[in-house]
Amino acid sequence: MPDPAILIVSARHADFLLDEFGRYARDYDLRTAGSSAEAMAEIHAVRDEGGSVALIVQDGDLPDAHPLVAFGEWRAKVPTARRVVAAPYERFLVQAAELRPGLAKGKYDAYLLMPRGVRDEEFHGAITELLSDWGSTVAAPEVETVRIVAPPGLPLTASIREYTERMGMPTRVFAPETDEGRETIAEHEAAGLTTSFPLLRVMTRGTHTPATVRDVALHLFATPETTGVDEVVDLAIVGAGPAGLAAAVYGASEGLTTVVLEAEAVGGQAGTSSMIRNYLGFPRGISGMRLSQRARNQAIRFGARFLTGWEVTALEPAAEHGGTHLLHTDGGLVQARSVVVATGVAYRKLGVPGVEDLVGLGVHYGSAMTAARETEGYDVVVVGGGNSAGQAAIHLAKFARTVTIMVRRASLEATMSSYLVGEIAYNPRITVQTCVEVADGGGEGRLEWLDVRDVETGRVTRRDAQALFLLLGAAPHCDWLPDDLARDDHGFVLTGRDVPRDVWAGDRPPANLATTVPGVFAVGDIRAGSMKRVASASGEGASVVPLVHTWLAP
C-alpha cells in the first residue's frame, strides 16, 4: 500500500509548509496544491493510486474557494482525513472570529498558528495528535501486538478485537487461509494444541483459543507474578472507568496501597467513545481509549495495581471480618480496608429477539470503534440520544454511506450536548429520526434490515440497515453488593444525603459519596444522582480519596 498522504494546500505558503512538514517525509507522502481545485485533483490521484489521505492542511486563504467550503468538498471525498488550518501570523487573529466557530460544528479539526521558526513543537504536537488519532481509528495498524485468526462471521472475533484495541494493543484479523493464518495455526499445532477459532497470537504469550473476552483478559494480564494480592490493601477500587481511574491516580499518589479490579476493558463506557471533545484540557478532543490508557499508566506510575479480567462477585463488609472488607473475585479474594464502587453502568438491552440474535453480526452494544472501519458503504443506524450516541454517529459517518440516529423523544436537544447537536446537523451523512423505536431486525447470517415503529402512530416500516449500534442508556450492575447497602428504586447506589433517614447509622446521613456500609464509597455513574459525564465521574473519583483518608485515619 502507498504511504498515506499529507496534502498541503496554499497559494503562497506551500513551499514553506512543505519544508516544515519535512520531518514526516519518511512515513507519509507529502503533496502540495495551490488551490481548492488542485487539492481535489490530488485527492483523486491519491485514491486512484490506492492510497489514503491522512491530513489536509490549508492556510485559510484559498484563491478559488472559502476555506470552510473547501473543507466540506474535500471531506465529501475523503471523510476520514483530519483537517487543519495553519494560518500565517498576520492573519491568525483576523480570521479567528470567522473560522473558529467551524471547529464546534466539526468542519475541521484544528486552527493553528503557522510555525514562525524551527522546532515549533507546539504546532507539531497538534499535528502528531491528529495523525495518531487518524492512525488508531482509520488505518490498519502497522505494528501488530495481537493477531486474531478466524473465519468471517464469528461474533466473538469482533468482541475480542474491540477489547484488545481498547486496551491499547494494535490488533489485526486474518482468515485461516491467508499466509499469516496458516503460520499461526502451524505454530499453535506445533505446541501439540488443537486448533479452534478464533485463534489468538500475542507478541509475548504465544497462541491461545479463548471462549470469551474475559478469557482473553485473563490470558493477557492475569499472571500470578503480576496480580497476586496477598496483603490487606488500603483501597480497593471496583471498576476502571473514569471515576475508578481518577480514584486510583489520587489514591496511589497519596500513598495508599491501591488495587483496581476490572472485569473487562479499562475505560468503561467512556473507553468506547471515538472522540470526547468537552473534556477539560484537550482542545482538539481525545478518544476514550487514549484517555483511559493515559490514566491507567498514570496510576501505575504511582504504584496502583490493575487486576484486569477479574470480576467481583461479592462483597463481605468489614463489620463481619474484623475491620477488613472481603472482595470475592473469580481470581481469588482481595482484602481491603476501604472500597470504592465505581462499576459504572451497562447499556440496557433492546430485548428484541431478532436483533439480539445478531449481536456481533452487524449489531453492536456501544460505539464499537473497531467495527466502524468495516461499515464503509453501509447504511448504519444508531439508537440513543445521549452524548455517546452522538459521538458514535459522527465517527461512523467517516466510513458509512449513511447514518441514522433514532430516538423515542421528539428531539436530541434535551439529552445531548449542543456542540454534538450542531455537528450532527452540519454533517450531510447523518439524519435524525425522532419518535421511533426498533421493533424487529433480521438478515441471512448478519443484519440486513430493521423494522421501525413510530411510537405515536404505531405504524411499522421496514428499512435496509447493515449495522446497528445500540446506546440505550444506563442499567446498573451491582447485584454483587450486600443487601444492607442502600440503593434507589432503579438499582443505583445511594450516598450521602440521598440515603433515607430510616437507614442512617446515627443521627446524621453518611458523608458525601459514602454508602450505608461503613468504609464503602460509590462514585461515577453507579451512584444515584450522578451527572453521567466523564468529567463529573473523574471529579468524584478524585473527591472520594480525602474521604477514604478520613475513614482510614486512626
C-alpha positions, 0 to 999 in steps of 0.5 A: 500500500502507498504511504498515506498522504499529507496534502498541503494546500496554499497559494503562497505558503506551500513551499514553506509548509512543505519544508516544515512538514519535512520531518514526516517525509519518511512515513507519509507522502507529502503533496502540495496544491495551490488551490481548492481545485488542485487539492481535489485533483490530488485527492483523486490521484491519491485514491486512484493510486490506492492510497489514503489521505491522512491530513489536509492542511490549508492556510485559510486563504484559498484563491478559488474557494472559502476555506470552510467550503473547501473543507466540506468538498474535500471531506465529501471525498475523503471523510476520514482525513483530519483537517487543519488550518495553519494560518500565517501570523498576520492573519491568525487573529483576523480570521479567528472570529470567522473560522473558529466557530467551524471547529464546534460544528466539526468542519475541521479539526484544528486552527493553528498558528503557522510555525514562525521558526524551527522546532515549533513543537507546539504546532507539531504536537497538534499535528502528531495528535491528529495523525495518531488519532487518524492512525488508531481509528482509520488505518490498519495498524502497522505494528501488530501486538495481537493477531486474531485468526478466524473465519468471517462471521464469528461474533466473538472475533469482533468482541475480542478485537474491540477489547484488545484495541481498547486496551491499547494493543494494535490488533489485526484479523486474518482468515485461516487461509491467508499466509499469516493464518496458516503460520499461526495455526502451524505454530499453535499445532506445533505446541501439540494444541488443537486448533479452534477459532478464533485463534489468538497470537500475542507478541509475548504469550504465544497462541491461545483459543479463548471462549470469551473476552474475559478469557482473553483478559485473563490470558493477557494480564492475569499472571500470578507474578503480576496480580497476586494480592496477598496483603490487606490493601488500603483501597480497593477500587471496583471498576476502571472507568473514569471515576475508578481511574481518577480514584486510583491516580489520587489514591496511589499518589497519596500513598495508599496501597491501591488495587483496581479490579476490572472485569473487562476493558479499562475505560468503561463506557467512556473507553468506547467513545471515538472522540470526547471533545468537552473534556477539560484540557484537550482542545482538539478532543481525545478518544476514550481509549487514549484517555483511559490508557493515559490514566491507567499508566498514570496510576501505575506510575504511582504504584496502583495495581490493575487486576484486569479480567477479574470480576467481583462477585461479592462483597463481605463488609468489614463489620463481619471480618474484623475491620477488613472488607472481603472482595470475592473475585473469580481470581481469588479474594482481595482484602481491603480496608476501604472500597470504592464502587465505581462499576459504572453502568451497562447499556440496557438491552433492546430485548428484541429477539431478532436483533439480539440474535445478531449481536456481533453480526452487524449489531453492536452494544456501544460505539464499537470503534473497531467495527466502524472501519468495516461499515464503509458503504453501509447504511448504519443506524444508531439508537440513543440520544445521549452524548455517546450516541452522538459521538458514535454517529459522527465517527461512523459517518467517516466510513458509512454511506449513511447514518441514522440516529433514532430516538423515542423523544421528539428531539436530541436537544434535551439529552445531548450536548449542543456542540454534538447537536450542531455537528450532527446537523452540519454533517450531510451523512447523518439524519435524525429520526425522532419518535421511533423505536426498533421493533424487529431486525433480521438478515441471512447470517448478519443484519440486513434490515430493521423494522421501525415503529413510530411510537405515536402512530404505531405504524411499522416500516421496514428499512435496509440497515447493515449495522446497528449500534445500540446506546440505550442508556444506563442499567446498573450492575451491582447485584454483587453488593450486600443487601444492607447497602442502600440503593434507589428504586432503579438499582443505583447506589445511594450516598450521602444525603440521598440515603433515607433517614430510616437507614442512617447509622446515627443521627446524621446521613453518611458523608458525601459519596459514602454508602450505608456500609461503613468504609464503602464509597460509590462514585461515577455513574453507579451512584444515584444522582450522578451527572453521567459525564466523564468529567463529573465521574473523574471529579468524584473519583478524585473527591472520594480519596480525602474521604477514604483518608478520613475513614482510614485515619486512626 
